[in-house]
Amino acid sequence: MRAVVQRVSRAEVVVNGAIVGRIGRGLAVLLGVGQEDTEEDADFLAEKIAGLRVFPDAEDKMNRSVLDVTGGVLVVSQFTLYGDARRGRRPSFAAAAPPERAKALYERVVARLRAHGVSEIATGEFQAMMDLTLTNAGPVTILLDSRRGF
């Protein structure tokens, strides 16, 4: 499972002209599910995201988590994180999990974030064409991989 995590001052996702998810200060998470991913991968990423220390403390050091700052998390499914463009110009998405499996693991990450104490969680709409707007604060962008590939 892969995630692109961005510290944001605000983020929202729109589907067919309607806002379906919005947060203020917090984390925008683009989440991709791979063929081999399991519930353990989802649990690992949810715990990592909830505890990721990317918000400044009193000395302006990145030392606080989204839980510490009572921030929100916007989670958007992103199968293209498994795009492989090593050959040719058109990416292959063969490594991405099939939609039904991906949706279950995506929903598990959202549920586990709640269980870890994230008070405000918003989501996109699984398998929909979405417009994501965010203001990256910092900018801070972190790549996570449950298989620790990076």
C-alpha positions as CSV (number, residue, x, y, z in Angstrom):
1,M,0.0,0.0,0.0
2,R,1.3,3.4,-0.9
3,A,0.4,6.9,0.3
4,V,1.4,10.4,-0.7
5,V,0.8,12.5,2.5
6,Q,0.8,16.2,2.3
7,R,0.5,18.6,5.2
8,V,-2.2,21.1,4.3
9,S,-3.8,24.2,5.6
10,R,-7.0,23.1,3.7
11,A,-8.1,20.5,1.2
12,E,-11.3,19.5,-0.6
13,V,-12.4,16.9,-3.1
14,V,-15.2,17.6,-5.6
15,V,-17.3,15.0,-7.6
16,N,-19.6,16.2,-10.4
17,G,-19.5,19.8,-9.1
18,A,-20.3,18.9,-5.5
19,I,-17.9,19.0,-2.6
20,V,-17.8,15.5,-1.1
21,G,-15.0,16.0,1.4
22,R,-13.3,18.9,3.0
23,I,-10.8,19.6,5.8
24,G,-9.0,22.5,7.2
25,R,-5.5,22.1,8.8
26,G,-4.4,18.5,8.6
27,L,-3.2,15.9,6.1
28,A,-4.3,15.1,2.5
29,V,-3.6,11.5,1.8
30,L,-3.6,9.9,-1.7
31,L,-3.9,6.2,-1.1
32,G,-3.1,3.4,-3.5
33,V,-3.7,-0.3,-2.9
34,G,-1.5,-2.9,-4.5
35,Q,-2.3,-6.5,-5.6
36,E,-0.4,-8.0,-2.6
37,D,-1.7,-5.7,0.1
38,T,-3.5,-7.0,3.2
39,E,-5.3,-5.7,6.2
40,E,-2.0,-5.6,8.0
41,D,-0.7,-3.1,5.3
42,A,-3.8,-1.0,5.9
43,D,-3.3,-1.1,9.7
44,F,0.4,-0.2,9.3
45,L,-0.3,2.8,7.1
46,A,-3.2,4.1,9.2
47,E,-1.0,4.0,12.3
48,K,1.9,5.6,10.5
49,I,-0.3,8.4,9.1
50,A,-2.0,9.2,12.5
51,G,1.4,9.4,14.2
52,L,3.5,11.1,11.5
53,R,5.2,14.0,13.1
54,V,5.1,16.7,10.4
55,F,3.5,19.6,12.3
56,P,5.7,22.2,14.0
57,D,6.1,22.4,17.8
58,A,6.8,25.5,19.9
59,E,10.4,25.5,18.5
60,D,9.2,25.2,14.9
61,K,10.5,21.7,14.6
62,M,8.3,19.0,12.9
63,N,7.5,17.2,16.1
64,R,3.7,17.0,16.3
65,S,1.2,14.6,14.6
66,V,-2.2,15.3,13.2
67,L,-3.5,13.9,16.5
68,D,-1.5,16.4,18.5
69,V,-2.8,19.4,16.5
70,T,-6.4,18.0,16.3
71,G,-6.2,18.2,12.5
72,G,-8.2,16.5,9.9
73,V,-7.3,13.9,7.3
74,L,-8.7,13.8,3.8
75,V,-8.2,10.3,2.3
76,V,-8.6,10.0,-1.5
77,S,-8.2,6.7,-3.4
78,Q,-5.5,6.8,-6.0
79,F,-4.8,3.6,-8.0
80,T,-2.4,5.5,-10.2
81,L,0.2,5.3,-7.4
82,Y,0.8,1.8,-8.7
83,G,1.4,3.1,-12.3
84,D,4.5,1.6,-13.8
85,A,6.0,3.7,-16.6
86,R,9.4,2.1,-16.8
87,R,8.7,0.7,-20.3
88,G,7.1,2.9,-22.9
89,R,5.1,6.0,-22.4
90,R,1.8,4.6,-21.2
91,P,1.8,3.4,-17.6
92,S,0.6,-0.1,-16.7
93,F,-1.6,-0.4,-13.7
94,A,-1.4,-4.1,-13.4
95,A,0.1,-3.9,-9.9
96,A,-2.9,-2.1,-8.5
97,A,-5.5,-4.1,-6.6
98,P,-8.8,-4.9,-8.3
99,P,-11.5,-2.3,-7.3
100,E,-13.5,-4.5,-4.8
101,R,-10.3,-5.4,-2.9
102,A,-8.9,-1.9,-3.0
103,K,-12.1,-0.4,-1.7
104,A,-12.2,-2.7,1.3
105,L,-8.6,-1.8,2.2
106,Y,-9.2,1.9,1.6
107,E,-12.2,1.8,3.9
108,R,-10.1,-0.1,6.5
109,V,-7.5,2.7,6.5
110,V,-10.3,5.2,7.1
111,A,-11.7,3.1,9.9
112,R,-8.3,2.6,11.5
113,L,-7.6,6.3,11.4
114,R,-10.8,6.9,13.3
115,A,-9.8,4.2,15.8
116,H,-6.4,5.9,16.3
117,G,-8.3,9.0,17.3
118,V,-8.3,11.2,14.2
119,S,-11.4,13.3,15.0
120,E,-12.1,14.8,11.5
121,I,-11.9,12.5,8.5
122,A,-13.1,13.2,5.0
123,T,-13.0,11.1,1.9
124,G,-13.3,11.2,-1.8
125,E,-15.7,8.9,-3.7
126,F,-14.2,5.6,-4.6
127,Q,-13.8,5.0,-8.3
128,A,-15.2,8.5,-9.2
129,M,-13.5,11.1,-11.3
130,M,-12.5,13.6,-8.6
131,D,-11.0,17.1,-8.5
132,L,-8.8,17.6,-5.5
133,T,-7.8,21.1,-4.4
134,L,-5.4,21.6,-1.6
135,T,-3.0,24.1,-0.1
136,N,0.2,22.3,0.8
137,A,1.6,23.9,4.0
138,G,5.4,24.1,4.0
139,P,5.4,22.5,1.5
140,V,5.6,19.1,3.2
141,T,5.1,15.9,1.2
142,I,5.9,12.5,2.5
143,L,5.9,9.2,0.6
144,L,4.9,6.0,2.6
145,D,4.9,2.4,1.5
146,S,3.6,-0.4,3.8
147,R,6.2,-2.7,2.3
148,R,8.9,-0.1,3.1
149,G,10.0,0.2,-0.5
150,F,10.8,3.8,0.2
